[in-house]
């Protein structure tokens, strides 16, 4: 039998986060939109414009289709990057049961 990789407390916390994030998503992005779940750049390559180029590829397509985009971040340092690319914070909070900040953004 396989041993679980996450404890029951970690699993419960994960489901709690998913419920929290889904509630915010529904409240803040009610019209048709894309959901940007991940944009990742290896730390060795950060600060060299790679993230901006990845995001620009998506945003150019969304602009041509006149679509909006929703995202979430738990890293306050990411806010300026997304704001420079037209995103606005639509809700700021703390993930329940943690001290982790959570920002919902829409463009």
Secondary structure, DSSP 8 states (H G I E B T S, - for coil): ----SS-HHHHHHHHHHHHHHHHHHHHH--SSEEEE------GGGTTSSHHHHHHHHHHHHHHHHT-EEEEEES-TTHHHHHHHTT-EEEEEEE-TTS--EEEEEE-
